Amino acid sequence: DVASELAAETEEDVANSQTSVAPTQSYEDLVARMVAEFVQKSQAWMASSDMARKVQSWHTMIAPRLQAVEKRKAFDIHEYGSQILDTFPSEEEHPTIRFSQVAQSKRKEEVSRYFLATLMLANGLNVEIGSQGNINDMTLKFLSERRHHQDLHEFQAASQAGSSQAGPSQASSSQQQ
């Protein structure tokens, strides 16, 4: 119990102070000093318990949100990008759609993921982002279906290709020996 802890500390402080009391210090001075120390420790305890209450309140508030985040599927930016590209009509050469069409009927947590994937598509020159200057009029113009991450996945450096099999110059030099 906190009250008993404070009382025990106060008794200990009194015992310690009695041994160190100057002979000229009066009883009233000793009591005033002890009361002041008790008030100071009480205020420190109150501040720390108030902080503990705030921390507990924050934990109570954040725990359900963290659990909800953990239940969501993992964010695969390439999958989201493919879904965006699939939104474009295939019969036109460079169709333009509104981002609101992509985000339509998506949960609010998903909209930011689609927006980030859209930025990656624009960076990879798959789409061109446009706007008339209004906050909700972002448009996407289809440019290319070629995905750079797939090109990089299939890429094999010349130094790696030579190490797995002998190249033409290696084969001819081994035949000459």
C-alpha positions as CSV (number, residue, x, y, z in Angstrom):
1,D,0.0,0.0,0.0
2,V,1.3,3.4,-1.0
3,A,0.3,5.1,2.3
4,S,2.1,2.5,4.4
5,E,5.2,2.9,2.2
6,L,5.2,6.7,2.7
7,A,4.7,6.2,6.4
8,A,7.6,3.7,6.6
9,E,9.8,6.2,4.7
10,T,8.8,9.0,7.1
11,E,9.6,6.9,10.2
12,E,12.9,6.0,8.7
13,D,13.6,9.6,7.9
14,V,12.7,10.6,11.5
15,A,15.0,8.0,12.9
16,N,17.8,9.2,10.6
17,S,17.2,12.8,11.4
18,Q,17.2,12.2,15.2
19,T,20.7,11.0,15.0
20,S,21.8,13.9,12.9
21,V,19.9,16.6,14.8
22,A,22.1,19.5,16.0
23,P,21.8,20.2,19.7
24,T,20.7,23.7,19.0
25,Q,17.8,22.7,16.7
26,S,14.4,23.0,18.4
27,Y,11.6,20.4,18.4
28,E,9.5,22.8,16.3
29,D,12.2,23.2,13.7
30,L,12.6,19.4,13.5
31,V,8.9,18.9,13.0
32,A,8.7,21.7,10.4
33,R,11.6,20.1,8.5
34,M,10.0,16.7,8.6
35,V,6.6,18.0,7.5
36,A,8.2,19.8,4.6
37,E,10.1,16.7,3.5
38,F,6.8,14.6,3.8
39,V,4.9,17.2,1.7
40,Q,7.7,17.1,-0.9
41,K,7.7,13.3,-1.1
42,S,3.9,13.2,-1.3
43,Q,3.9,15.7,-4.2
44,A,6.6,13.6,-6.0
45,W,4.5,10.5,-5.5
46,M,1.3,12.2,-6.7
47,A,3.1,13.4,-9.8
48,S,4.5,9.9,-10.5
49,S,1.1,8.3,-9.9
50,D,-0.6,10.9,-12.2
51,M,1.9,10.0,-14.9
52,A,1.2,6.3,-14.3
53,R,-2.5,6.9,-14.8
54,K,-1.8,8.8,-18.0
55,V,0.4,6.0,-19.3
56,Q,-2.2,3.4,-18.4
57,S,-4.9,5.4,-20.1
58,W,-2.7,5.7,-23.2
59,H,-2.1,1.9,-23.2
60,T,-5.8,1.3,-22.9
61,M,-6.5,3.6,-25.8
62,I,-3.7,2.3,-28.2
63,A,-4.0,-1.4,-27.6
64,P,-7.1,-2.0,-29.7
65,R,-5.7,0.1,-32.5
66,L,-2.5,-1.9,-32.6
67,Q,-4.4,-5.1,-32.6
68,A,-6.5,-3.9,-35.5
69,V,-3.3,-2.9,-37.4
70,E,-1.8,-6.3,-36.8
71,K,-4.9,-8.0,-38.3
72,R,-4.5,-6.2,-41.6
73,K,-2.8,-7.9,-44.5
74,A,0.8,-7.1,-45.2
75,F,1.4,-4.1,-47.5
76,D,2.7,-5.3,-50.9
77,I,3.2,-2.1,-52.9
78,H,3.5,-4.1,-56.2
79,E,0.2,-5.8,-55.6
80,Y,-1.5,-2.5,-55.0
81,G,0.2,-1.1,-58.1
82,S,-1.1,-4.0,-60.2
83,Q,-4.6,-3.4,-58.9
84,I,-4.4,0.2,-59.9
85,L,-3.2,-0.7,-63.4
86,D,-6.0,-3.2,-63.7
87,T,-8.5,-0.3,-63.1
88,F,-7.7,1.3,-66.4
89,P,-9.9,0.3,-69.4
90,S,-7.9,-1.7,-71.9
91,E,-9.6,-0.6,-75.1
92,E,-8.0,2.9,-75.1
93,E,-4.4,3.7,-75.8
94,H,-3.7,6.2,-72.9
95,P,-6.9,6.2,-70.8
96,T,-7.3,8.7,-67.9
97,I,-9.1,7.9,-64.7
98,R,-9.7,9.7,-61.4
99,F,-7.9,8.5,-58.3
100,S,-11.3,8.6,-56.6
101,Q,-12.3,5.7,-58.9
102,V,-9.3,3.7,-57.6
103,A,-10.1,4.5,-54.0
104,Q,-13.8,4.1,-54.4
105,S,-15.3,1.7,-51.8
106,K,-11.9,1.1,-50.2
107,R,-11.4,1.4,-46.4
108,K,-9.7,4.6,-45.3
109,E,-6.7,2.6,-44.2
110,E,-6.4,1.2,-47.7
111,V,-6.6,4.6,-49.5
112,S,-3.2,5.7,-48.2
113,R,-1.7,2.4,-49.5
114,Y,-3.2,3.0,-52.9
115,F,-2.0,6.5,-52.9
116,L,1.6,5.4,-52.1
117,A,1.4,2.7,-54.8
118,T,0.2,5.4,-57.3
119,L,3.2,7.5,-56.5
120,M,5.5,4.5,-57.1
121,L,3.7,3.9,-60.5
122,A,4.3,7.6,-61.4
123,N,8.0,7.2,-60.4
124,G,8.2,4.1,-62.6
125,L,6.5,6.0,-65.5
126,N,3.5,3.7,-65.5
127,V,1.1,6.5,-64.9
128,E,1.1,10.3,-65.0
129,I,-0.5,12.1,-62.2
130,G,-2.6,15.2,-63.1
131,S,-4.8,17.7,-61.4
132,Q,-6.7,20.9,-62.1
133,G,-5.6,22.3,-58.8
134,N,-8.5,21.2,-56.7
135,I,-8.0,18.9,-53.7
136,N,-10.1,16.0,-54.9
137,D,-9.5,16.0,-58.7
138,M,-6.3,13.9,-59.0
139,T,-6.2,12.0,-62.3
140,L,-4.1,9.2,-63.5
141,K,-3.1,8.8,-67.1
142,F,-2.0,5.3,-68.1
143,L,1.4,5.3,-69.8
144,S,2.9,1.8,-69.6
145,E,2.2,-1.6,-68.2
146,R,5.9,-2.5,-67.9
147,R,6.9,-2.9,-64.2
148,H,10.4,-2.0,-63.3
149,H,10.5,-4.2,-60.2
150,Q,9.8,-7.3,-62.5
151,D,12.7,-6.2,-64.8
152,L,15.0,-5.9,-61.8
153,H,13.9,-9.3,-60.5
154,E,14.7,-11.0,-63.9
155,F,17.9,-9.0,-64.3
156,Q,21.2,-10.9,-64.0
157,A,24.4,-9.0,-63.9
158,A,27.1,-9.9,-66.4
159,S,29.4,-10.8,-63.5
160,Q,26.8,-13.3,-62.1
161,A,26.1,-14.8,-65.5
162,G,29.8,-15.5,-66.1
163,S,30.3,-17.3,-62.8
164,S,27.6,-19.8,-63.3
165,Q,28.6,-21.0,-66.8
166,A,31.7,-20.4,-68.9
167,G,31.5,-17.6,-71.4
168,P,32.8,-17.8,-75.0
169,S,36.2,-16.4,-74.1
170,Q,36.7,-18.8,-71.2
171,A,35.7,-21.8,-73.4
172,S,38.1,-20.9,-76.2
173,S,41.0,-20.3,-73.8
174,S,40.5,-23.7,-72.2
175,Q,40.5,-25.4,-75.6
176,Q,43.8,-23.7,-76.6
177,Q,45.7,-25.2,-73.6
